[in-house]
Amino acid sequence: MPEAVPCCHEPAHAQRPRKPGTPALTVGYTARITLLLSLLVSAVPANAADERIGLVLGGGGARGAAHVGVLKVLEEQGIAVDVVVGTSMGAIVGALYASGYRAADIERILERIDWAATLRDQPGREQLSPQRKADAAQIPSSLEVGISRDGLRTPQGLIQGQNLGLLLRDLLLHVGPVDDFDRLPIPFRAVAADAVTGERVSLGSGDLVDAVRASMSVPGAFQPIRIDDRLLVDGGVVDNVPIDVARDLGAERLIVVDVGGGLRPEEALDSPAAVTMQVIAIMVERQTRQTLGRLDAGDVLIRPELGDIGSADFPRALETVLPGEVAARTAAERLRRFAATPERLAAFEARLQPAWTPAHRIARIEVDGSHSRTAFLVESRLAPLMGAPADPRDIESRIGELYGEGHYERISYRLDQDGEVLVLRVIPYDKSWGPSFLRLGLRLSDDFDGGSTYQLDALARLASDIRPGAEWRLRLALGELNELSAGWRVPFGETSRRYVQPYATLRALGQPLFVPDQRAELARLRWTRGRVGMELGYDWSPVTRSYLQLERGQDRLSQRIGSGGIPGRQRENYGFTAVGLIRDSLDDATFPTRGLLLDGRVELYQPWLGSERTAQVLRLELNRAFSHDRYLMLAGARAVSARSDTLSLQAVDFLGGLTNLSGYGERQLAGPQVFLARGLLMRRMGDTQQLFSLPTYLGFSLEAGNVWEQRADFALDDLIYSGAVYLGVSTPLGPVFLGYGRSSEGSSAIYLNVGSLVRPSRQ
């Protein structure tokens, strides 16, 4: 702590000439007395209660929760601050405190935050649109980039902060209409950095949530926020402890809390990312030391001892509250002179309480369409809120559903009182790296017995200039399945829940032909299908879709390797109409903890549709997920039943693969009548509180199933029983499984798979 350095010049009258007859000793004595009194006055601190007090909360990620412990002590000491300034996590805590929350309120907020859900972009999978779920099932990888005439484009941050923004909006709703931060219960500033010029930006007006989001947009981790044509990132890169901003607001005495993470030891610098973060930390630490060197003797600096808690350890954020409290109590003696007078303290404690109690229902909805091509969709989907109570949960649920369409970088909203009218103002922001996207995926399968396959997938979604919201869909697949397909998906109707999608596809698949009741492969066939069709559907909600499909095509089957398969080249024309229903409320496609997947369809093959054979095919899949603590359970069944005049390729379905009748290779069992029942039990391994880890599961499965040629052949005595043990890891490229399976028929296999265990029924 810098010490006070008294500095006084001799009074001017001591230098004047003496009046005649005045003793020189008297003049010198008076000057010395005056100088002594001046020194005594400067050595005694003024009562800070009579001065303007500023509270400065520094950045530090999860370590910033220590600010709450400091606030608890300030409240106990009866300290009323006049301004609050914060950077990054300090801006979050500072905004809450400035808006009326007390320290105990903020601590309770921290206790109930689900950091894993808050620090991700997507709403719960239940809120994703049926189309986005179908895309993710087809290509499990989360690798998606923007495409334009200039090439590939990526987001400017790994996290867009949509869920964090909604959380802050909910917490700060009671001061939502306030656009001048000096009008908050405590005047407030959030400090950000201009990513283009490197300048410090002190945010004192506008949208409070956007200001806080900008202040904590860690470069590379969070998407920058654009405010008034400035691209803003975390203020910590230019001023992690912004004492000058507090002084610019008129603060004469400062209480400063520094929760910076410091530098990591050499043994922790074990990756390029770790070294990069260390370099950033060095620059921040150097800048912070220079800033703290400008503190005055009357200021108080508090630096909690936070041990090994890192800036990204948000699940441990609550652990920092007590060290913050301890550090503040250590400085209690110096803090006492900041105590307010009883009158000042009473006025401070009577400030606005954080509560949202709308006096009116929503009378008007205004959607700012200047940042989105599909603002009309937002307006139509939110229309049911007109005249309804302003319930933040209902508003955010509908916004989450819109965000699940996959078009938006973020969607923000405000509730403003316009006289006697309550107005819901919404601003959707399209993805800055869009509006066209490329999704890439990789699937691998190896049974360690000579049977291996790979699959590279690419799905391009090109925004249509003909109709906003429509998209051209192009898919290219190479490997086990070769496919080239094109379609045009056009939503229509007032809420764009209806859609029509004409499409054309050419695909080729290598199909093994096995000796009956043996594992030996007899031949390998080439199955080629060309098709054109149209799908007309309706998305009743994010979890329910119904559709009608018309399709016409031709199958070709030829033998490429081996003998004893099929003679020559077989061709078969087909045409069908299908009706289907999908209900998918699983919270995760691979490791679900709750929800249901029901996928059923009926296909009718008729000569008048161009089919050479008449057939009716029923396809049904049902999966239900449960969980308890670390354990997940998935119970499911799949059935295909074909009724036809003769056997046709369209009716054939397959079994084989990990948890799909384990012990057999991929698609080793084929037939027009299929049944499979299975139960999967998985246990989450490792620390479940880690935010940026790869979730790992140890799993077991039990399965029963078989294939038959005719419905009458089905018999429980024919069921094949199998089981598997596997290790599954959720990665950005999709889930990876390593497992061993064995069947009651004696067949066994070791699997290395990349791809979901819950597979789409139609691809």
ABEGO torsion letter per residue (X at the ends): XBBBBBBBBBBAAAABBBBBGBBAAAAAAAAAAAAAAAAAAAABBBBAAABBBBBBBBBGEAAAAAAAAAAAAAAAAGBBBABBBBBEAAAAAAAAAAAGBBAAAAAAAAAABBAAAAABABBBAAABBAAAAAAAAABABABBBBBBAAEBBBBABABAGAAAAAAAAAAAAAAAABABAAABABBBBBBBBBAAAGBBBBBABEBAAAAAAAAABBBGABBBBBBGGBBBBBAAAABABBAAAAAAAGBABBBBBBABAEBBBAAABABAAAAAAAAAAAAAAAAAAAAAAABBAABBBBBBBAEABBAABAAAAAAAAAAAAAAAAAAAAAAAAABBBAAAAAAAAABBBBBBBBABBBABBBBBAAABAAAAAAAAAAAAABGBBBBAAAAAAAAAAAAAAGABABBBBBBBBBEABBBBBBBBBBBAAOABBBBBBBBBBBAGAGBBBBBBBBBBBBBBAABBGBBBBBBBBBEABBBBBBBBBBBBEAAGABBBBBBBBBBBBBBBBBBBGBABBABBBBBBBBBBBBBBBBBABAABBBBBBBBBBBBBBBBABEBGBBBEBBBBBBBBBBBBBBBBABABAABBABEBBBBBBBBBBBAAAGBABBBBBBBBBBBBBBBBEABBBBBBBBBBBBBBABBBAAABBBBEEBGAGBGBBBGABBEABBBBBBBBBBBBBEBAABAABBBBBBBBBBBBBBBBABAAABBAAABBBBBBBBBBBBBAAEBBBBBBBBBAAGBBBBBBBBEBABBBABX
